[in-house]
Amino acid sequence: MARFHHLLRGAAVLGASALVAGCSVMTPIQTAELYNAGDGVRVEVTEDIRAENLMVLAEDEGEEGQVFGTLVNDSQEDVVFSVTIGDGGIRVPLEADEHVVLGVDEVVVVPQTPVAPGAVAEGLVEVSGFGTVSANVPVLDSTLPQYADYVP
């Protein structure tokens, strides 16, 4: 009788393990999905041409701001990126398989930040030959310590 209970318990554990493992089949793997890993926004013009983690750092609405993010060209074509937020922007050529980090490689100033920190500003990302994409770009201030040294 004890042997029967031992076998029954083993079968129950095996069945529960199979059931739990089966649940993962129906659940997508999150790391395989594209998402914004930072505080900024991802602006996808095409799968290979995009802006990553785009944001504006400014102390207040109407004050000078600076744009941060990365422009990525994973395509096999040379392109020209234009990023416009408020009255500020940049136009920068990117060769095939190249990227540029805004705020590090290129400084982009917004003379008057159009919205207060905590809100989103309309941004336009244009890529030659691929069109223009509008995005809601977050505006952040020095409240978060990691940005305090970068707010103009």
C-alpha positions as CSV (number, residue, x, y, z in Angstrom):
1,M,0.0,0.0,0.0
2,A,2.8,2.4,0.8
3,R,4.4,1.6,-2.5
4,F,1.1,2.6,-4.3
5,H,1.0,6.0,-2.4
6,H,4.6,6.6,-3.3
7,L,3.9,5.9,-7.0
8,L,0.8,8.1,-6.9
9,R,2.7,11.0,-5.3
10,G,5.5,10.6,-8.0
11,A,2.8,10.7,-10.8
12,A,1.2,13.8,-9.3
13,V,4.6,15.6,-9.1
14,L,5.4,14.6,-12.7
15,G,1.9,15.7,-13.9
16,A,2.2,19.1,-12.1
17,S,5.7,19.6,-13.6
18,A,4.3,18.9,-17.1
19,L,1.4,21.3,-16.5
20,V,3.7,24.1,-15.3
21,A,6.1,23.6,-18.2
22,G,3.1,23.7,-20.6
23,C,2.1,27.1,-19.4
24,S,5.4,28.6,-20.7
25,V,4.6,27.4,-24.2
26,M,1.7,29.8,-24.2
27,T,3.6,32.7,-22.7
28,P,5.8,34.8,-25.0
29,I,9.4,35.4,-24.0
30,Q,9.6,39.0,-23.0
31,T,13.2,39.5,-23.8
32,A,12.4,38.5,-27.4
33,E,10.0,41.5,-27.7
34,L,11.2,45.1,-28.5
35,Y,10.5,47.6,-25.8
36,N,11.8,50.9,-24.4
37,A,14.6,49.9,-22.0
38,G,15.0,53.5,-20.7
39,D,13.0,56.6,-19.9
40,G,12.9,57.7,-23.5
41,V,10.8,56.6,-26.4
42,R,11.6,54.3,-29.4
43,V,10.8,55.8,-32.7
44,E,10.8,53.2,-35.5
45,V,11.0,54.5,-39.0
46,T,11.7,51.0,-40.4
47,E,12.8,47.8,-38.6
48,D,16.5,48.8,-39.3
49,I,16.2,52.6,-39.0
50,R,15.1,54.1,-35.7
51,A,15.7,56.4,-32.8
52,E,16.2,54.7,-29.4
53,N,15.5,56.2,-25.9
54,L,14.7,59.6,-27.3
55,M,14.1,62.2,-24.6
56,V,14.5,65.9,-23.7
57,L,16.1,67.1,-20.4
58,A,15.1,70.5,-19.3
59,E,14.5,72.3,-16.0
60,D,11.1,73.8,-16.9
61,E,8.8,74.6,-19.8
62,G,10.2,77.5,-21.9
63,E,13.7,76.8,-20.7
64,E,16.5,75.5,-22.8
65,G,16.6,71.7,-23.1
66,Q,18.9,69.1,-24.5
67,V,17.9,66.0,-26.6
68,F,19.3,62.6,-25.7
69,G,19.0,59.3,-27.4
70,T,20.6,57.2,-30.2
71,L,20.0,57.3,-33.9
72,V,20.4,53.8,-35.4
73,N,21.0,52.9,-39.0
74,D,21.2,49.1,-39.2
75,S,20.3,49.1,-42.9
76,Q,22.7,48.7,-45.8
77,E,22.0,52.2,-47.1
78,D,23.4,55.6,-46.1
79,V,20.7,57.9,-44.8
80,V,20.2,61.4,-43.4
81,F,18.3,61.6,-40.0
82,S,16.5,64.8,-39.0
83,V,15.1,65.1,-35.5
84,T,13.0,68.0,-34.6
85,I,11.5,68.9,-31.2
86,G,10.0,72.3,-30.7
87,D,12.4,74.9,-32.2
88,G,15.4,72.6,-31.8
89,G,16.7,69.8,-33.9
90,I,19.5,68.2,-35.8
91,R,20.2,66.8,-39.3
92,V,22.9,64.2,-39.3
93,P,24.1,61.7,-42.0
94,L,24.5,58.1,-41.0
95,E,26.3,55.5,-43.1
96,A,25.1,52.0,-43.3
97,D,25.4,50.1,-40.0
98,E,26.2,53.2,-38.1
99,H,24.7,54.9,-35.0
100,V,25.1,58.3,-33.3
101,V,24.5,59.1,-29.6
102,L,22.7,62.4,-29.2
103,G,24.0,64.3,-26.2
104,V,27.4,62.6,-26.5
105,D,28.5,62.4,-30.2
106,E,26.1,65.3,-31.2
107,V,24.6,68.0,-29.0
108,V,21.0,68.9,-29.8
109,V,19.6,72.0,-28.1
110,V,16.0,72.9,-27.8
111,P,16.0,76.7,-27.3
112,Q,12.6,76.7,-25.5
113,T,11.2,73.4,-24.3
114,P,7.6,73.3,-25.5
115,V,6.2,71.5,-22.4
116,A,6.9,71.1,-18.7
117,P,8.9,68.1,-17.4
118,G,6.7,65.1,-16.9
119,A,4.8,65.8,-20.1
120,V,5.5,64.8,-23.7
121,A,6.6,67.0,-26.6
122,E,5.8,66.3,-30.2
123,G,8.9,65.1,-32.0
124,L,9.5,64.4,-35.6
125,V,12.0,61.9,-36.9
126,E,12.6,62.0,-40.6
127,V,14.9,59.8,-42.6
128,S,15.8,60.6,-46.2
129,G,13.9,58.2,-48.5
130,F,12.0,56.6,-45.7
131,G,9.6,59.2,-44.5
132,T,8.7,61.0,-41.2
133,V,7.4,59.5,-38.0
134,S,5.8,61.6,-35.2
135,A,6.4,60.6,-31.6
136,N,5.5,61.8,-28.1
137,V,9.0,62.5,-26.6
138,P,9.1,62.6,-22.8
139,V,10.5,65.7,-21.1
140,L,12.4,65.0,-17.9
141,D,14.1,67.3,-15.4
142,S,16.8,66.9,-12.7
143,T,14.4,65.1,-10.3
144,L,16.0,61.7,-11.2
145,P,19.6,61.9,-10.0
146,Q,21.0,60.1,-13.1
147,Y,19.9,63.1,-15.2
148,A,20.8,65.9,-12.8
149,D,24.3,66.6,-14.4
150,Y,22.8,66.7,-17.9
151,V,19.9,69.2,-17.5
152,P,21.0,72.5,-19.0
